[in-house]
Amino acid sequence: MKRIVVMWLMVLSGVGCPRLWAADEAGLDDLRRQALAAEDLRFERTRELARLHSRLGRLEEARHLYEEALRLWSADTEVAEELLGVLRQLGDDEALLRVCRQLVSRRPLDAVLQMQMGECLWRLGRTDEARRTWDDLLKRFPAERAVYDDLIDFYIAEEHPADARVVLARRRERFAEDARLLLTEARLALAEGKPADALSRLYRCLQQDLAEEDARRAEILLLSIAHETGRTDEVARKLTDDLERIDARLAGRLLELADEAAGRGGFREAVGLARRALPLLENPAKQAEVTALIAAWQAKARMPRR
């Protein structure tokens, strides 16, 4: 009798009934999958709606939806970055700082995030914390020139030239002088009311081999300073002198190449190079000399080879 009672208890409790267990587990797995699919769908729809509100300029609605999406899926860094953009437009630096810190904890090697975190602290009046954050940033990324440039640009924009000069000095010590440094120093000198110093830096900057964007920025700033300070004629003379020096260097190099070509019997090539140099020459005597060389090389080029 006892054995019968025990067996019935086992049946009722499920013990010894693997088929019943398997059915229950399969049902639970199916429910879990359905729940996860529903969560994923809700997350996607929430993010899509947040993006729509953001594009329409409904920033508060977008903010609440992005925050809701992060509550559903806190590890999604793309949503967190989109939330940063909305918070930046809203000017909510407290919330911006919290999200930056969350992202930095996941991406400690992201220099842009740490720069933004320092900017939030600065705008909140916590300038000492901001400086410590940026000092740590420079130590973490000592070989990243852009980190120094971004920080210098920020200090110039915030009208803190002393801080900008400290970082400039560190940048010069680490990376030496380059076109971007000279351009930044010119902007800083102009911000400090020193147009002559700014022009001096820009002249040196334009003498370097600049990327097209840097050259355009330098030229625009140079012409702007010249116009505002009444130094247009002075700047024009300086640029003309620089152009003449550049032309002279180019002409000299072309004539050297022409001599080398003639030395190995490439008289046609020598003639072409010399003709390119001729308009760049200012000295009449040198022009006559090169013209005579061209005539001699042309004659040799027409001579039949033996």
N, C-alpha and C positions, 0 to 999 in steps of 0.2 A: 504493500500500500504506500509506504514511504517513497519507494522508487518511482511509483506512478506520479505522486504529488510533485517530486523533484523534477521529473521530466516535463510536467505541465508548466512548472515555474520557469524552467529554462526556455520553453517555447514562447511563453508570454513575454519574457525579458529579452528574447532575441538570442540568448546564448546558444551556441551550437547550431545557429541558422545562418550560415554564410551567405546564402542567396538573398535573404532579407536585408542583411547588412549591405551587400553589394548594391542592391536596389536603392537603399537609402543614400549611400555615398554617391551613386550616379545622379540621383536627384539633387543632392547638395551641390555637386560640381556644376550641374546645369544652371542652378540658381545663381551660383557665384559668377558663372560666365555671363548670364543675363544682367546681373548687377553691374559687373565691370563694363559691359557694353553700354549700359544706360549711363554710367558715370562718364565714359569717354564721349558719348554723344552730347551729354549736358555740358561737358568742358568745351568741346568744339563749338557748340552753338553759343555759349557764353562769350568765348573769345571772338567769334565772328561778329556778334552783336556789339562787343566793346570796340572793335575796329571800325565798325560802321558809325557808331556814335562819335568816335574820335575824328573820323573824316568829316563829319558834319559839324564839328566844332562843339559838340555837346560833351565837354571835357569831364564834368562831374559824373554824368551817367557812365561815361567810358571808364573813369577811375573805379567806380563801384563794381562794375562788371569785371574789370581786370583783377581787382582784389578778390572777387568771388571765384574767378577762374583759378587763382593761385591757392585759394583755400581747398579747391578740388584737387589741384595738382601743383604742389608747392615747389617741385623740382624743375618746373618748366622755365628755363632761363630766358627763352624768347618772349614769353608773356611778361616776365619781370622787366625786361628791357623796354618793351612797349609801354609798360606802366611808367617807367622812368621818364619817357618822353612826354607822357600826359602830365605827370607831376611837375616836370620842368616848365611846361606851359602854364600850369596853374600857379606856379611860384610857391609850392608847398615844400620848403626846404627840409622841414622836420621829417615828413613822410619820404622825401627823396633820399635823405640820409639813411633812414631805416632800410629801404630797399637796396641802396648801394652796399650797405654793410652785409646784407644777406647774400648778395651776389658775390661780393669779395670773398666771403667765407667759402664759397664754392669755386671761385676762380681767382686764387691769390696772385696769379701771374698776369692779371689783366691790368695794365698800367692806366688805361683810359678810365676804368671804374674807380681806381684809387685817386686819380686826378679829380674826378667828379665829386668823390667823397670829401676831399679837401675843400673844394669850392663850396659845397653845402655848409661845411663848418665855418668857412670864412663869412658867407652871407648871413649866417646865424649869429655872427659876432664872436665866435669862438676861434679867434685868430691864432692863438698860441697852439691850439689843437690842430688847426689847419696847417700851420708851419711844420709841426712835428710829423703830420701825415705826409707832407710833401718831402720832408727830409728823409723819411723812411722810404718814400717812393724813389728818390734819387739813389739811395743806397741799394735798393733792390734791383734797379735797372741802370747800373752805372754806364753801360755801353749804348743806351738808347738816347741818341741825340734829340729825338722828337720830344722826349719827356722834359728835357731842359727847355726846349723852345716853347712848348705849351705853357709851362710854368712862367716863363719870362713874359709871354704874351698876356697871360692873366694879370700879372702884376702891373704891366703897362696899362691895360684896360681899367684896372682898379685904381690907377694913379698912385702907385706905390713905387716910385723910381728907385728908392734905396734898396728895397727887396729885389727888384729886377736886376740891379747892378751886382748884387751878391751872387745871384744865380748865373749872371753873365760871366762873371770872373771864374766861377767854377767850370762853366762850359768851355771858356777859352783855354783854361789850364788842361782840361781833359782832351779836347778835340782840336785845339789850335784855332787859328783864324780861317774862316771860310766865308763864302758869299752871304749865307743866311745870317751869320753872326753880324757882319757889317751892316746888313739891311736892318736887323733888329736894333743895333746900336744907333743907327740913324733915326729910327722911329722914337727911340728913347730920348735921344738928344733933342728932337723936335718937341716931344712932350715936356721936356724940361725948359723949353724956351731958348734953345741953343741952335739956331738954324745953321750957323757957320759950321759947327761940329757935325751936324747932320749932313750937310753938303759934302764935307770932307770924306765921311764914311761912304757916301753914295758914289763919289768919284772912284774910290778904291774898289768898291763893290762892282762897278761896271767894267773895270779893267780885268775882271776875272772871267773865267769860262762859265757863264751862267746858264741854268736851265731857262727855257723860254718864259715860264711863269714868273720866275724870280727876276729876270731881266725886265719884264713888263712892269712888275711891282716897283722895282727900283727907278725905272724911268718915270712912272707916274708920280712917285713921291718927289723925285728930283724936280720935275717941272712944276709941281704944286708948290714946293718951297720957293722955287725961283720966282713964280708969279706973286706969291704972298709977300715976299720980302723985297721985291723990286730988283732982283738980281738976274733977270732973264738974259741980259747981254753978257754978263759975266759967265753964266752957265753955258751959253751958246759958244763963247770963245773957248771955254775949257773943253767942251765936247768936240769942237772943231780941232783943237790941238791934239786931243786924244785920237781922233779919227786919222789925223795926219801921221801920228806915230804908228798906229795900227797898219795904215797903208804902207808905210815905209818898211815895217817888219815883214808884211806879206810880200811886198815887192822883192825884198832881199832874199826871202826864202824861195820865191819862184825863180829868181835868177840863179840861185845855187843849184836848184834842180835842173835848170836849163844847161848849166855848165856840165853837170854830171852826165846828162843825156848826150850832149855833144861829145864828151870824152869817150863814150862807148860807141860813138858813131850814129846815135839817134838824132840826126840833125832836124828831121821834121818835128819830132817831139820838142826839141830845144827851141825851135822857132815858135811853136804854139805856146810854150811856157813864157818865153820872153815877151810875146805879144800881150799876154795877160798881165805882165808886170809893168809894161810901158805906161798905161794910163795912170798908174799909181805913183809915178815918179814926178816930183816937183822940180827937181834940179834940171835946168835945160842941158847942162853939160852931160849929165848922166843919161838923159833921154837920147841925146845924140850918140853917145857911146853904145847904148843898147840897140838903137836903130841900125848902127853899123854892124853890130854883131848879128842881128837878124838877117841883114843882107848877105853877110858872109856865110851864115849857116844855110840860107836858102840856096846859095850857089853850090855849096857842097852837097846839099840834098838832091840837086838836079844832076850832079855828076854821076855817070854810070859806074857801077861797081866793077872792079876788075876780078 
